[in-house]
Amino acid sequence: MEILILKADEVKAAMPTGDGIAATKEAMAMYAAKKAVVPLRSNLSAAKGQALFMPGLVEEADALGVKIVSTYPDNPARNLPAVSATMVLLDTETGMVKCLMDGTELTRMRTGALAGAATDLLARKDAKVFLLIGTGGQAMRQLESVLAVRPIDTAYVFNRKLEKAEAFVASAKDELASYGASLVPVSDLDHATGEADIITAVTTAKQPVFDGRKVKAGCHINGVGAYTPQMIELPPEIVVRADKIFVDTVDGVLNEAGDMIKPVNDGLVTREKIANEIGDAVLQKLPGRERDDEITLFKTTGSAVYDVVVAEKIFRFAEEKGIGTYVRV
């Protein structure tokens, strides 16, 4: 038996951004149509850390696998990452392992593709100004995915420390030069928030990261970073103001996303306003944007359905392109 090994740079090189967004839309539709089997993730606590196992099966996409994520806070002292991830893909016909790929880069790609797909479905077609809030490990793929689906002229990049925003922009300018957008580092959000046609927040903040009152009519917002009940990056004002809210999975968002849970618990919005899955917009069971002045919002906490479907696509592209190394076992 041979297993294809894909390192982080090979995962990134295998699949173009546009194909990742298309694969994510397929996964959204399959999940909404109840064609995906996604058991609850298992969390095992060891003496020095935690290991999470996130399985998924989408037979229609020939996608079967499990993403393993380990969090070991003491690892940096050993020159090892505190958080690591590996995706294990299996053959749906035989159940044999066929690929091991870097799960960290996969997560960045599929999370970026989620926001890109939602932006493509919900943002105004003539959106020109983008605001990216956060410059961490997810940020580059978040920026690229929006540039891939809308004709962005100006992309503001925010970090509280301007030098970090400037360093991110410097690295992004070469990698994303083909999109032709002007990348502008900022440390003051008020002007950029009011000008933006699209806003993506990708932080681990526990307090809102922008002023929801300053968001203009017609804006689309992606809430990507907050993934626990304690994390809140989206202001409650924008949850209230949004004309339409879509989520990747209702169960995930209403159990894990503090910036959605708190407005419901505080009585600011109803659960029903938030309980709309983006896959139903893909399937046209629910309308997406209907007017230019609507404020639309997409919230994601992630799901193994996106990991397995996107990973399967990456595997196929890698095989076609001769990327990666086969190991006989």
N, C-alpha and C positions, 0 to 999 in steps of 0.2 A: 504494500500500500504506500502511496506517495501523498504527502501533505505539503501544500503550498504555504510558505512562510512569507508574510508581507510586513516589512518594517514600516515605521511611520512615514518616511519620505516616499516609500513605494505605495502606500495606501493613498497618499495625497496625489501622487503622479498618475495613478491608475484611472481615475474617473473625473471627467470635466465637471465643473460646478453645475452647469445646466442639466446634465444627466442626473446628478444627485438630487436636484430639485424635482425633476420629473419622477424619480424613484420614490421620493418622499410623498408626492401627491398620490402615487399608486398606493403606498402604505396607508395614507390617510383614508382613502376610499375603501380599502380592504378592511381596515379596522371598523369603520362606520358601518360597513355591510356585514359585520360580524363573521368575517372570513379569517380572522386571526385568533390564535390561541396564545394568550399572554398571561401565564400564571403570576401570582404575586412574587416579587423578588424575595430571595432568602438572604438573611443577614446573619452571618456567623461571627460572634465576638471571640477573638483569641486574646491571649495575655497581653500582646503588644499592639493589637490593632483589630481591624474588622475586614471581612471579606463578604462582598455582595455578589449574588449569582442571579442574573437576569435572563431567563429563558424566553424564547419566542418561536412560534411556528406559523408560517403563512404558506400553506400548501400551494395555493394558486400562483405564488411567486417562486415556488421551489426553494423557500427560505426557511432554514431550521438552524438554530444555534443558541448559544448562551454567551453573554458578556460577563466577564469576571472583573470586578473592580475591588481593589484592595486599598485600604487606608491605614497606613502605619506611620504615625506622627514622628517616631524616632528615626525613621529611615534617612533623613538628610545627614545625620551624624555619621552614617555609613556610606555617604555619597550615593544614596539611592533616593528615588522620588518618593515623597510622602504618599502620593496617590498614583497608582498604576492601573492599567486596564488592558485586558486581552480579550479578543473576540474569537470564539471557537465556532467554526461553521461545519455542519454535518451535511452529508448527502441525504436527501429526503427519500431516495429509493433504497439505500442500503443502511443508513444510520451511521456510516463510517465518517470519521473526521476527515475533512478534505482541505481545511485551511485554518491557519492561525494568523491573525492579523493584529497589529497594534490597535488597541481599543481606545487609546486616548485620542489619536488622530481621527479614528472613526467617529467618536463622539463629537468632536469639533465639526466634522463634515456634516453629520446628519442633523446636528443642532442648528448649524448655519442654514442647511437646506430647509429645515422646518420653518424658520423665519422667512427665508426666501420664498418658499411656496406660499405662505400666508400673505406675504407682501404682494406677490403676483396675483393672488385671488382677491385681495381686499383694498390695496392702495389705489389711489387715483392713477390713471394711465399717464397723466402728464406730470407726475411728481418729479420735482427737480432738486429738492433740498432734503438731505438726509442728516439726522443727528444720531451718532453712535455714543452711548454713554457706557463707559467701561473700556479698558484696554488690556484686559487679562488674556488668558490662553484661548478663550473662545472668540475674541474680538475680531481677528483677521478674517475668519470664515463668515462671521456675521456681516462684516463690511462687504466682502466680496459677493455674498449671496444677494444683497439688496442691489448692488451695482449691476448684477447680472440680469435683473428683472425690470429695472426702471432706468430711464435716461437721466441719471443723476448728474447735475452740473457741479454742485457743491456738497461735500460731505464734511460736516463738523465732527470732530473727535474730541470727546471730553474726558478729562481726568482732573481730579481736584488739584493734583500737582501738574502744572503746565509742562514741566520738563518730561514727564512720563507721556503725556499726549504728544509732545513734539517727537520723542523717540519712536513712538508707535507710528506716527505719520511718516517719519523718515524711512522706516522699514517697509511700510505699506506702499510708498510711492513707486518703488521699483517693481514690486511683485504685482501690483494692480494697475500699472501704468496704461495697459491696453484699454481700460474702461474709459479713460479720458476725463475722469472727475477731478476737480480741485479738492484736495484734502487739507482741511484747516484745523489745526489744534486749538482748543479753547479750554479755559478754566472757569469761565463764567457762562452759566447755562441760560440765563433769562432771554437774551437776544436769540440764541440758537433755537431754543424751545419754541419761541413765537414764530420763527421763520420756517421751521421744519414741516415738510409734507409727510415725512416718515420719521419715526423715532424708534430706535431699538435700545432697550436697557438690558445690559448683560453684566450684572454685578451680584455680589453676595450681601448687599446692604440690608440693614434691619430697620432703616427709615427711608421714606420716599426720596428718590434721587432727583426729581424735577418737580416743578410747580405745575400741577394739572390745570390750573386756571389760565395759564399762559398758552396752552395748546390751542392752535387755531382750528376753525371749522374745516373739515375735509381731511384732517390728518389721520394717518394710520400709525398705530403703536404696536410694537412687539415687546412683550415682557418675557425675557428669556432666562434671567439669572437667578431669581428667587425660587428655590425648590424645596424649602422646608416651611413649616408653619411659623417659624420665628423670623423668616426673611421677608422683608417688605420693600420692594424697590419702586413699585408703581404707586402713585398718590391715590388715595381714595376718591379725590375729586374727579380723576379721569375715568375711574370705574363707574362713577355715577353719571358723568357727562357722556360716556360712549353710547352711540346709537346702537351699535352691534358689538357683542363680545363673542369670540370663538375661542375654544380651547382644543389642545391636542387630544386629551382624554378627560372626560368629566371626573372619573374616579380619582385620577392623579391630581388634577388641579384642586378639586374641592377637599382633598385630604392632605395635600402637601404644600400648596402655594399660599403663604401668609398674606400676600397682597390681594388675593381673592377671598380667602377665608374671613379675614377681619371685616371687610365691608359688609359681608353677609351677616356675620355675627353681631355687628353693630347696628343692623337694621337699615343700612344705607341703600342696599340693593337686595333684590330677591335672589334666591338660589336659581330660579328659572332664568334670570337674565344671563347668568354665567354658563348654564348647562347646555351649551350649543357646541357640538363637536365640528371641527373644521372639515372632517371628511364628508359631512352632510352637505357642505357647500361645494366640495369637489363633485359629489354625486348630484348636485343641483336639487337636493331635497330641501335645503334652506337657501334663501337668497343671500348673496354676498353684498357688496356695495351696490346700492340702488340710486344714490344721489351724490353729487360732487361735494356737498357740504356735510356729509355724514362723517362722524368720528368713529373709526373702527379700531378694535383692539383684539390682539391675539395673545393668549397666554399658554406657555408650554412648561411642563415639568419633565417631559421625556417619557419614552416607553420602549420596551424591548422590540415592539413591532417595527419601529423605525431602524433600530440597530440591525435586525436580521435582514430586512428587505434591502437596505442600503449596502450592508456588507456583502450580500449575495451579488448585487450589481458590481461592486468593486471587484469581487473575485472573478467575475466573468470578464470584465474589462482587463484585469491583470493577465488572465490567461490569453486573451486575444493579443495583447501587446507584448507578451513575453516578459512581464514584470514579476519579480520575486524569485524565490529559490525553492525548488522542490527537494524535500527530504524523504528518503525511503525509510519506513519504519516496519 
